[in-house]
Amino acid sequence: MTCYVFQCILWWVYAFGGEFWIFDVAGWDKHLEPVPELDLDRPHVLPYYVFYLGYAFHSLVKDVRRCAGNFNSAMQAMFLFHHVLTIFLVTLSIEYRCWRAGVLTRLLFGPADVGVYAGKVMIAAHDKGLVSKTVMGTTYFCVTCMWFVLRVFGYFFVIYTLHTIYIAKGDQFEINLWRVSTALLYGSWTMWTLQVIWAVYLVGPTYRFLRYGGRGYDAIDAGQDVTKEIAKAKGVDADVSSEDEVEKKRQ
């Protein structure tokens, strides 16, 4: 949780450090072009990219170890693929003047990440009786809305803007830049597809809680295999917790 908060704050510190193009949404079709002038600003953003790239590698290794011997779901495969795709997009974008799109992506994804993992903390608190049903329901609703607004609609707008630039000026790119831009563009659309899939999975638990007042471990939890972490936060034995969940499903 702390890591997600730190990253979110870090990228917004960068945004408010004189990067006025970020807030000129109407001009993104000009600001996101991979032009040589961006090389002058690259040293400023490079430390942020290096830090995030290190985190992406760490997340990949962590989830590979977590899934070792327990790789049994499509959601787990999507999470691992997501990590590999992230490393691919981050590495190419910083090397080929496409890093501004990466900055916008992190500014959009960061708050949603914080919301999701803050929601998991709230779930553990609610299961212990420390949070009211009203507060928990509001949390579910806000987190799900945040995901849709930032990771589905906001990210779509960024990629759509990149696509319009690619269609309008792609034939003017030198060959290597054209190849990289093509790979980044379709890689970004693939990443967006994952965000839509996970958005759908978030809707289920939100609806169940708001309608029935109950929750189960959602598919995203299952994909990350965080049962033990959640059980630890709740102060119960993970094996006992898992058995209880199975029994509830049978009933």
C-alpha positions as semicolon CSV with decimal commas, in nm:
position;residue;x (nm);y (nm);z (nm)
1;M;0,000;0,000;0,000
2;T;0,278;0,243;0,096
3;C;0,456;0,175;-0,233
4;Y;0,148;0,267;-0,437
5;V;0,096;0,589;-0,241
6;F;0,462;0,684;-0,282
7;Q;0,455;0,621;-0,658
8;C;0,135;0,818;-0,700
9;I;0,279;1,116;-0,513
10;L;0,610;1,088;-0,700
11;W;0,451;1,119;-1,044
12;W;0,232;1,410;-0,935
13;V;0,541;1,586;-0,796
14;Y;0,688;1,549;-1,144
15;A;0,366;1,681;-1,301
16;F;0,363;1,993;-1,086
17;G;0,733;2,055;-1,148
18;G;0,675;2,276;-1,449
19;E;0,528;2,013;-1,684
20;F;0,246;2,238;-1,805
21;W;0,179;2,025;-2,113
22;I;0,019;1,763;-1,888
23;F;-0,269;1,996;-1,803
24;D;-0,317;2,118;-2,162
25;V;-0,545;1,828;-2,252
26;A;-0,667;1,995;-2,570
27;G;-0,307;2,012;-2,691
28;W;-0,210;1,651;-2,624
29;D;-0,221;1,578;-2,996
30;K;0,081;1,810;-3,026
31;H;0,250;1,741;-2,691
32;L;0,260;1,362;-2,741
33;E;0,434;1,368;-3,079
34;P;0,774;1,189;-3,063
35;V;0,975;1,488;-3,187
36;P;1,352;1,544;-3,139
37;E;1,287;1,844;-2,910
38;L;1,174;1,602;-2,638
39;D;1,534;1,484;-2,599
40;L;1,605;1,804;-2,404
41;D;1,348;1,709;-2,136
42;R;1,443;1,342;-2,115
43;P;1,705;1,383;-1,836
44;H;1,437;1,533;-1,609
45;V;1,197;1,242;-1,642
46;L;1,459;0,965;-1,662
47;P;1,500;0,915;-1,281
48;Y;1,124;0,869;-1,247
49;Y;1,124;0,614;-1,527
50;V;1,421;0,424;-1,382
51;F;1,250;0,405;-1,044
52;Y;0,926;0,281;-1,196
53;L;1,104;0,031;-1,420
54;G;1,276;-0,112;-1,112
55;Y;0,939;-0,145;-0,943
56;A;0,793;-0,319;-1,251
57;F;1,074;-0,578;-1,246
58;H;1,024;-0,626;-0,872
59;S;0,650;-0,682;-0,922
60;L;0,715;-0,939;-1,194
61;V;0,959;-1,137;-0,981
62;K;0,732;-1,113;-0,675
63;D;0,427;-1,244;-0,860
64;V;0,622;-1,518;-1,036
65;R;0,741;-1,641;-0,696
66;R;0,390;-1,603;-0,552
67;C;0,239;-1,812;-0,833
68;A;0,512;-2,078;-0,827
69;G;0,348;-2,418;-0,782
70;N;0,004;-2,255;-0,778
71;F;-0,039;-2,133;-1,134
72;N;-0,397;-2,235;-1,198
73;S;-0,603;-1,944;-1,331
74;A;-0,635;-1,719;-1,634
75;M;-0,627;-1,419;-1,398
76;Q;-0,279;-1,515;-1,278
77;A;-0,165;-1,539;-1,641
78;M;-0,308;-1,194;-1,711
79;F;-0,124;-1,043;-1,415
80;L;0,209;-1,188;-1,523
81;F;0,150;-1,083;-1,883
82;H;0,059;-0,736;-1,755
83;H;0,398;-0,709;-1,578
84;V;0,591;-0,817;-1,889
85;L;0,391;-0,580;-2,109
86;T;0,453;-0,294;-1,863
87;I;0,829;-0,347;-1,879
88;F;0,811;-0,359;-2,260
89;L;0,613;-0,035;-2,285
90;V;0,818;0,154;-2,027
91;T;1,153;0,055;-2,177
92;L;1,066;0,141;-2,536
93;S;0,884;0,464;-2,454
94;I;1,176;0,622;-2,268
95;E;1,420;0,523;-2,543
96;Y;1,216;0,650;-2,836
97;R;1,066;0,987;-2,730
98;C;0,731;0,836;-2,636
99;W;0,773;0,886;-2,263
100;R;0,513;1,161;-2,232
101;A;0,239;0,906;-2,295
102;G;0,397;0,693;-2,021
103;V;0,384;0,986;-1,780
104;L;0,013;1,034;-1,848
105;T;-0,044;0,663;-1,798
106;R;0,121;0,668;-1,455
107;L;-0,075;0,978;-1,352
108;L;-0,397;0,797;-1,442
109;F;-0,307;0,455;-1,304
110;G;-0,154;0,574;-0,976
111;P;-0,470;0,701;-0,801
112;A;-0,662;0,392;-0,916
113;D;-0,395;0,165;-0,766
114;V;-0,410;0,352;-0,437
115;G;-0,788;0,325;-0,440
116;V;-0,789;-0,050;-0,501
117;Y;-0,538;-0,133;-0,229
118;A;-0,690;0,112;0,016
119;G;-1,014;-0,071;-0,055
120;K;-0,850;-0,400;0,041
121;V;-0,744;-0,246;0,372
122;M;-1,100;-0,126;0,426
123;I;-1,230;-0,476;0,352
124;A;-1,007;-0,623;0,623
125;A;-1,123;-0,351;0,864
126;H;-1,488;-0,415;0,775
127;D;-1,448;-0,789;0,833
128;K;-1,322;-0,705;1,182
129;G;-1,619;-0,479;1,246
130;L;-1,414;-0,160;1,242
131;V;-1,588;-0,006;0,941
132;S;-1,963;0,039;0,890
133;K;-2,151;-0,111;0,599
134;T;-2,224;0,239;0,466
135;V;-1,857;0,334;0,458
136;M;-1,763;0,001;0,304
137;G;-2,031;0,033;0,036
138;T;-1,915;0,385;-0,045
139;T;-1,559;0,256;-0,074
140;Y;-1,660;-0,019;-0,316
141;F;-1,854;0,228;-0,529
142;C;-1,582;0,496;-0,534
143;V;-1,301;0,252;-0,613
144;T;-1,495;0,095;-0,900
145;C;-1,590;0,437;-1,041
146;M;-1,230;0,555;-1,010
147;W;-1,109;0,252;-1,206
148;F;-1,356;0,317;-1,487
149;V;-1,289;0,692;-1,504
150;L;-0,908;0,673;-1,492
151;R;-0,804;0,334;-1,626
152;V;-1,080;0,274;-1,878
153;F;-1,200;0,612;-2,007
154;G;-0,895;0,827;-1,926
155;Y;-0,645;0,575;-2,060
156;F;-0,861;0,523;-2,368
157;F;-0,842;0,895;-2,444
158;V;-0,461;0,891;-2,415
159;I;-0,427;0,595;-2,652
160;Y;-0,686;0,736;-2,891
161;T;-0,483;1,058;-2,907
162;L;-0,169;0,856;-2,981
163;H;-0,354;0,665;-3,250
164;T;-0,465;0,985;-3,424
165;I;-0,104;1,110;-3,422
166;Y;0,013;0,775;-3,562
167;I;-0,243;0,782;-3,843
168;A;-0,178;1,146;-3,930
169;K;0,203;1,150;-3,912
170;G;0,323;0,791;-3,886
171;D;0,440;0,788;-4,247
172;Q;0,676;1,076;-4,160
173;F;0,857;0,881;-3,888
174;E;1,195;0,731;-3,961
175;I;1,175;0,353;-3,991
176;N;1,289;0,256;-3,640
177;L;1,062;0,513;-3,476
178;W;0,771;0,388;-3,689
179;R;0,832;0,030;-3,580
180;V;0,859;0,126;-3,214
181;S;0,553;0,351;-3,233
182;T;0,353;0,068;-3,389
183;A;0,460;-0,174;-3,118
184;L;0,388;0,077;-2,841
185;L;0,050;0,172;-2,983
186;Y;-0,084;-0,182;-3,010
187;G;0,083;-0,278;-2,684
188;S;-0,106;0,009;-2,521
189;W;-0,436;-0,108;-2,668
190;T;-0,362;-0,452;-2,526
191;M;-0,294;-0,298;-2,185
192;W;-0,622;-0,106;-2,209
193;T;-0,805;-0,431;-2,282
194;L;-0,670;-0,573;-1,955
195;Q;-0,800;-0,266;-1,770
196;V;-1,148;-0,325;-1,915
197;I;-1,142;-0,692;-1,814
198;W;-1,041;-0,606;-1,459
199;A;-1,303;-0,330;-1,446
200;V;-1,568;-0,592;-1,516
201;Y;-1,429;-0,809;-1,237
202;L;-1,451;-0,515;-0,997
203;V;-1,818;-0,461;-1,075
204;G;-1,916;-0,806;-0,943
205;P;-1,799;-0,765;-0,580
206;T;-1,926;-0,406;-0,576
207;Y;-2,273;-0,515;-0,687
208;R;-2,282;-0,807;-0,442
209;F;-2,189;-0,586;-0,149
210;L;-2,428;-0,304;-0,237
211;R;-2,713;-0,547;-0,306
212;Y;-2,659;-0,819;-0,046
213;G;-2,406;-0,677;0,199
214;G;-2,164;-0,965;0,155
215;R;-1,835;-1,017;-0,022
216;G;-1,615;-1,296;-0,144
217;Y;-1,257;-1,281;-0,258
218;D;-1,286;-1,125;-0,601
219;A;-1,115;-1,256;-0,914
220;I;-0,840;-0,998;-0,887
221;D;-0,756;-1,130;-0,538
222;A;-0,746;-1,481;-0,680
223;G;-0,518;-1,373;-0,962
224;Q;-0,269;-1,229;-0,717
225;D;-0,318;-1,510;-0,468
226;V;-0,340;-1,273;-0,171
227;T;-0,557;-1,502;0,043
228;K;-0,285;-1,541;0,306
229;E;-0,214;-1,168;0,319
230;I;-0,583;-1,086;0,364
231;A;-0,625;-1,357;0,626
232;K;-0,323;-1,223;0,813
233;A;-0,473;-0,873;0,811
234;K;-0,794;-1,017;0,951
235;G;-0,601;-1,198;1,225
236;V;-0,711;-1,550;1,126
237;D;-0,537;-1,861;1,003
238;A;-0,521;-1,867;0,623
239;D;-0,599;-2,238;0,593
240;V;-0,896;-2,210;0,824
241;S;-1,016;-1,903;0,634
242;S;-0,993;-2,090;0,304
243;E;-1,188;-2,384;0,444
244;D;-1,456;-2,147;0,569
245;E;-1,486;-1,990;0,226
246;V;-1,526;-2,331;0,061
247;E;-1,793;-2,429;0,314
248;K;-1,983;-2,104;0,252
249;K;-1,981;-2,166;-0,122
250;R;-2,119;-2,518;-0,069
251;Q;-2,403;-2,381;0,142
